Amino acid sequence: MDISTVENSLHILTGIVGIITMVLLLFSIRSNKLVNFFFLLITAIISFRALMRGTYNLHLQPYADDFTGAFRALSLIVLPLFYLYFKGLKSDQKKIIWLDLLHLIFPLALIVFLSISSHFNWENLFLVRSFNLVIVVSYTLGYLAFTWRLVYKEIVIANSSNHRQHINLMRNWSIYLLSLSTLQIIRLIISLFVDFSNDNFLTGHPFSAVSSIFWLSIFGKILITPEILFGLPKLTQRLQNSKNEKVDIRDFWNSHVTQMENQNDFKMRDKMDAKVLGLIQEIEQIIATKHLFKNPKMSISDLAAEIGEPVSHLVYLFKYHCTVNFTEFKTIHKIDHAKELIDAGFLSTNTMESLAAEIGFSSYNPFFTAFKKYTNQAPNDYYRSTNKVLNRN
């Protein structure tokens, strides 16, 4: 199998996976209509172009050729669609903002110009090709910078006290998607210069298989993690409607600060007061669902990274809003998880040493000491009392 066959097979695979992604987008379009609609258009353009290119070059169909100027230029509209997609990702637009459609005017005009110019017999073809190259490269780099600025300002550094894990999900998705898009634009620009240096029309075809690999990665990410299609407002709403939204707040947490130790903490309080309760809920939820404390080396920095919060905020939180230190906080959750496992019958097939290791203790002795400290009984006593209750039932 030669390289061209592999490339065209990649194009066909990209088209097929893209169509599957389109089906998923169509099913989820009600969740965030405009956001998913913009990405649906992007996916449709990429998928059908990939299918057209791959099937034509493998002689599976003789009618449609991807190398017409009009269809090649059509992919330029993907850039403003990406911008509008990211613009809507943070908001929850119910209707089209018609001014946003102004972003489509220039690429549409450029598509018409490039399509018409490819049918003229220009006297100075080198000058025309140079002009087209400068216009296309400037346009792509300009929109790339424009979109990165938007994503950085509205998503990457955006702050919110609620549902931090979902904000992180959208932030990571945005960076992932835009990073791969940036690599694709770099690939496009390189291929345009290759065309130009070879005195060819600007097709953008060289190294197109690399672009297919990038798109397969993007489509695969969506298929594996479809919740990224909902956007931040819808994720928040879905979480609020979920039974997991109810998180028990432990009695060692308190929402008010009675005394400050230094001026820096006073400044931090201004930032933290409005977000303390939401942050406590999020910490308790993520600890309860992911059991991060199983890692004996888990630090407050690891917890901060998990929820996307500055370490200084968590240091402040445990200093003024928690009556136990971070080490005790981890231990309490370990013991609670041990009780859950015992109640679920873990010890019917495992040893106490296995239980200690399962919840993140280095050995049985520190587990025994901690368990007795926080429950006022030894692990074996708790196990026997649990068994008695189960046997009665």
N, C-alpha and C positions, 0 to 999 in steps of 0.2 A: 504494500500500500504506500503510494507516494505522499509527499507532504501536502499537495493540493487536495488530494482526496480526504486527508485528515482534517484540513482546514474547512472544507465544504461540509464534512460530516459534523464538525463543531457548529457551523452555522445552522444546520438543520436541527441539531439538538437544542441549540439556543432558542430557535423558533418554537419548537415543541414545548419546552419548559416555560417559555414566555406565554404561550397560549394557556397552559395550565394555570399560570399565575394570573392571567387575565380572568379566568373563570373564578378564581378566589376573590379577585378584586370586585367582580360583578356581584358576588354573593355578599361582600362586605361593604358595598357602596353606600348602603343606607347608614352605616355607622358614622361616616364622616364624608359626606357626599362630594364636596369640592376637592378635598385632599385626594381621595381615592380616584376621582375622575381624572385629575391631572396625571396621576401616576398610571392610570389605565391608558391614557393617550400615549404616554411615553412607552409603556410596555407594548402597545399595539404597533407603534412605529418600528421599534427595535425588532420585535418578533417577526413581523411580516417581511421586513427587509432582510432579516437573516434567513428566513425560509426561502425567499425569492432568490437570494444570492446562492445559497447552497444547492437548491434543486436545479437551478439553471446551469450551474457549473458542472453538476454531476449528470447533466443531460436527462434529468427526470421530467422536465417540462420545457418546451421549446418557445413558449410565448412571451413570458415576462423576464425582462433583463433588469437587474439592479443597477446597471451602469448608465442609465439615462440620466441626464443632468437634473431633471426635475425630482426624481426620487432620491438621488444622492443628496441634493440640497435640502430635501424635506427633513432630514435628520437634524438640521440646524435649529429647527423649532423646538427640539428637545431641551435646549439650554434654558429658554424662558419658562418652559413647562416645569423644569426642575426648580427654578426660582419660585414660581407660584406654588409648587408643591410644598416647599419648605416654609413659605410664607404662611400657608394655611395650616401647617402641622401644629403650630403652637396655639392657634386660635380655633374657633368653632363657627366658621362662617356658614350662615344659612342660605345666603344668596350670593350671586356673583357680584363682585365689585367691578363695575364695568371699566373703571380706569386701569384695572390690572390687565385688561386685554390689550392695552397699548403696548405691552411688552411683546405682543405677537406681531405688531405692524412691521417692525424692521426686519425680523427674520423672514416674514412672508414676502416683503419687497425684495430681500436678498435672494430668496428662492426664485422669484420671477426673473430677476436680473441674471442670475447664474444660468437659469434654464434657457433664456433667450440668447445670451451671449455665446452659449455652446453651439448654436446653429448658424452663427454669422462667420463669414470669411474675413476675419480682421486682417488688415494690412500689416500691423505690427502685433503679431500674436504674443511675442515675448512681453510686451508692455501690458497687454490685457491679462495675461496669466499672472504677471507680477502684481498687478492691481488686485486681481481676485484673491491672490494669496495673502496680501496685506490686509484686505478687508475681512476675510474669513478668520485669519489668525487673531487680528485685533478684536473682532467680535467675540470669539470663543474665550480668549483670555479675559476680556472685559467682563463678560457675564460670569465667568468663573470667580473672579475677584468679588464681584457684586454679590454672588450667592454665598461665598465664604463669609463675607462681612455680615450678611443677614443671619446665617446659621450661628456664627459666633456670638452675635449680639442678642439674638432672640432665644437661642436654645442652649448653646454651650455654657454661657455664664449666667443664664437665667436662674433665679433662686426662688424656691417655694418651700413652705414649711410642711406641706402635706404630700404624701404619696411619693416620697423621694425615689423609691425603687422604680416607679414608672417613669419619672422624669429622667432617671438614669438610662432606662431602656430606650427612650426616644432620643436622648442625647447620643448614646452610643450608636444607635441606628443612623442618626443624621451624619455623624462623623464617618461611620463606615461607608455609607452610601456616597457621601460627597468625596471621600478620599478615593474610592474606586472610580468615580466619575472624573476626578482630576487626572488619574492615571490614564483614563481613556482619552481625555482631551490631549494629554501629552502624546499618546500614541497617534492620535489623529494629526496633530501638528507635524510630528516626525514623518508620517506617511505623506502628508501634503508636500513637504520639502523634498521627499524622495521622488514624488511625481514631477515636481517642478524641475529638479536637477536632471531628470531623464527626459525632459521635454514632452511630458505627457499632460493630458488634461488632469485637473485636480480631482481625482476620484476618491482619495482617502482610503483606497483599497489595501495598500501594503500593510502587512502585519495585522490585518483585520481579525485573524484568529485570536489574537491577544484580547481584543475587545469582546469576542464571544466568551472567552474564559471569565472576564470580569462580569459580564452580564449573567452568566450562569451562577456566579457567586452571589450576585444580588438577588436573583430569582430564588435561589436555594435558601437564602436567608429569610425571605418572606414566607416560603413554604414551611420552613422549620419553625419560624416564630411569627405566626399570622397576627398576633396581637399588636405588632408594630403598625398595622394599618389603621388602628383606631385613632391615633393622635392623642395628645395629652388630655384635652377636655373629656373625651369619651372614656379614656382609661380611668380618669378620676371618677366619673359617674359610675362606671361599671364596678369600681372598687367600693364605692359608697353603697351600692346595692348588694354587695356581696356579704355573706354571713361572716366572712373573715374580717370585716371592717371592725367588728366588736373585739376590742383587745382589753384584757383585764389589766388595769393599772395597779401595780404592786403598792403595798403600803409603805415601801421604802422610798417612793417617789413623792415629791411635793412640788406644787406648781408655783409657789410664791417664795421669794427670797426675803429674809428678814434682815440680814446684815451682810455688808460687803467689806472685803478686806483691803482693796486698793483701787486706785483711780482707773486702771485699765479694766477692771471688772465692772466698774460703773458704766464705762463705754460699751462693754460687751452686752450689758443688760439691755440697753436700748435696742440692740439687734435681736436679742434672744427672747424677750418677753412675749412677743406675738407668736412665736413658733415653738415654745417649750412643750406644750401639751401634744401637738402634732408630732414632734420629734420623739417624745417619750413613747407614744403609741407606735410609731414606726420602728423604733428600736426593739420594743417588746414583740412586735409582730414578726420582724425579720429574724430575731433570735429564736422565737418559738417555731417558725416554719423551716428555717435553714440549719438550726442547731450549730451555729458557728463556734460555740464554746467547745465542741468536740476536738478542735485543734488546740492542743495544750499551749501553743505559742501565740494564740490569738491575742493581739494587742488592741488598745483603743484606736490606734492608727488603722488597723485592719477593719474595725467596725466602721470607722469614719469613711474609709474607702468604699465599703460595701453599700452604704446609704448615700454616698456622694456629699458628705458634709465635711467642712474643715475640721481638723483635729482639735483646734482651739475651741470650737463650739461644743464638742463632746467633753473636753476637759472642764469647761465651764459648767456644763450640765451636771456632770457627776460631782463637781465641787459644791454646787449650790442647790441642786434640786434632787439629790440622791443622798440618803442617809448611810449608804454603804459605799465603799470604794469599788473600783472597777474589778479588782480581783475577787472580792466578795460577791459582786454582782454575777460574775461568771460562775462561781461556785454554787450559788443559790440556784441558778438555772440548770446546772449539771445535776444537782440533787433532785430537782423537780422532774427532770427528764428520766432520771433513774427510777423514781417512783412510778412514772408513766409506764416505763418498760416492765417493771415488776408487776404492775397491775395488769399489763397485757400478756403476762405469762412468759416473759423472757427467761426467767430462771428455771422454767420447767425443762429447758433443753440446754441451758448454759450455766456457767459457774459465776460466782460472785466476782472473781478476778476478771472474767470476760465482760461482766457488766461495768466494772470500774474502767476497763480499757475502752469500752464502747462509748462512754460519756466523756472521755477525755482525761482521765486520771492516769498517772504514770504507773501506779500500782494499787493494790487493795488497801494498804494501811492509810494513806491520805484520804482515800474514798471513805473508809470506815469512820475516820475522825470527823470529816466534814458532814457525813450523813447524820451521825449522832448529834453533832452540834446544831444542825438546822431542823432536825425532826424530833430530837429528844429520845430517839431510840436507835438501836443498832439495825443495820440492813437486814440481818437475819430475822430479827424480831418483827420488823415491818413486813417481811415476806410471809412469815408464819401467820400474822394477823390478817393479811390479805387473803391467804389460802383458806383460813377459817370462814371468812365472809363469803368467799366463792363457793365453798362446800355447803354452807347453809342454803345458798340460793340454788 
